[in-house]
Amino acid sequence: MAIIKCPECGHQTSDKAPVCPSCGVEIAGKITKCPYCGEIYFKNDIVCPHCHRANTNNEDSRQDKQTKENENIPVKAETTELTITSNNAAEQHSDTGSENNGNKKKNNKATIIASVIIALLVLGICLYFYKDAQENKEQEEYEFAMQSNDPTVLQTYINNFKDAPKEHLDSITAHLQRLLAEDQEWTDALVSGSKTELIEYLKTHQDSPHRQEALDKIDSIDWAQCSSLNTVEAYQTYIVEHSDGRHYEEATIALKKLKLSEVTSDERLVISGIFHNFFISINSRDENGITANVSDYINFLGKQNATKSDIVSFLHKLYKEDVESMVWSIPGNYDITKKEIGEEEYEYDTTFMAEQEVTKTDGTTENNKFRINAKVDPDGKITEMSMTKIIE
């Protein structure tokens, strides 16, 4: 099978095609190829319409020639007649060939024009869709950039879409400038290390991409202050203000420990009652009262492992021969702390001021002030006690 030009209209077709798809003329078995010039033409044409040579491939001509040769009959006259006939036919087909060639050229020109028009239409459609796609892409990138708080995204849009609509470029540029200004404000607030500055930044920029970072920084500042104070109030404030803070669990544990060491009002009453009874017993020279709340062994006024007998001896030493009476009082508050020394067992450290008024036998009085430091065990017994006289 070969692709040829239709001898009638010049349209390209297969030499095996039954008919030409363009003009409908029969093709298969109806065409031949000129052995001299290679032109394709119809078999029933006596001569080639291109070079005007006889159609030697014509089946009837070949059979006549073969028959005359076999009969040894001179064919000069017939040849002459054939030549004349051929020449006449050639002239007839020359006109037909010229007409066919003209039609062929016209058809070829029309085909070229049609092809060019189709090509231009295809190109125009492609350009239309390409431009539409570019515009859609620009619109998508514009909307994405306007919703972004990342300066890099906005700058990328500006770099990639320099021919974008002016209103888009203006909007993106203004948005970028706002973000850059906001970044500078964030840098200033962060460098300041001030909780106030960070809070003010968050109020001004509620949708800032640095919001979580600012909250974490505030959390760190509050935790540092809370740890430094180390009080129940400080930890409670941190827990309330930072329910999702990084140090929430640490604050909860620390608060629990502090509460365990916090002296309750009931405990204060017990501790103050112990020392009130101790000094009242001194005032009344009550040996049993002064030793009632004292441990069997006590570090008393610098003496290690002092006994209750040592406490009684101290009482007698206070009442010298010239002392008629004595009154001890505790005018201020008790400073009490406690420490867990066993499971739900606490030891109490207390500091307070005590005043002594001594009336002598000669009618004179003597006033003294002492700072008392003492410890009380879980059983409510005094285990340590020291007295420092304050000289005014």
HELIX and SHEET records of a PDB file:
HELIX    1   1 GLU A   59  ASN A   70  1                                  12    
HELIX    2   2 LYS A   76  GLN A  147  1                                  72    
HELIX    3   3 PRO A  151  ASN A  160  1                                  10    
HELIX    4   4 LYS A  166  SER A  192  1                                  27    
HELIX    5   5 LYS A  195  THR A  204  1                                  10    
HELIX    6   6 ARG A  211  LEU A  229  1                                  19    
HELIX    7   7 VAL A  232  GLU A  241  1                                  10    
HELIX    8   8 TYR A  248  SER A  261  1                                  14    
HELIX    9   9 SER A  265  ASN A  283  1                                  19    
HELIX   10  10 GLU A  287  ALA A  292  1                                   6    
HELIX   11  11 LYS A  308  LEU A  318  1                                  11    
SHEET    1   A 2 ILE A   3  LYS A   5  0                                        
SHEET    2   A 2 GLN A  12  SER A  14 -1                                        
SHEET    1   B 2 ILE A  31  LYS A  33  0                                        
SHEET    2   B 2 ILE A  40  PHE A  42 -1                                        
SHEET    1   C 6 LYS A 303  ALA A 306  0                                        
SHEET    2   C 6 VAL A 294  PHE A 300 -1                                        
SHEET    3   C 6 ILE A 382  ILE A 390  1                                        
SHEET    4   C 6 THR A 365  VAL A 376 -1                                        
SHEET    5   C 6 GLU A 345  LYS A 360 -1                                        
SHEET    6   C 6 VAL A 323  SER A 329 -1                                        
SHEET    1   D 6 LYS A 303  ALA A 306  0                                        
SHEET    2   D 6 VAL A 294  PHE A 300 -1                                        
SHEET    3   D 6 ILE A 382  ILE A 390  1                                        
SHEET    4   D 6 THR A 365  VAL A 376 -1                                        
SHEET    5   D 6 GLU A 345  LYS A 360 -1                                        
SHEET    6   D 6 ASP A 335  GLY A 342 -1                                        
END                                                                             
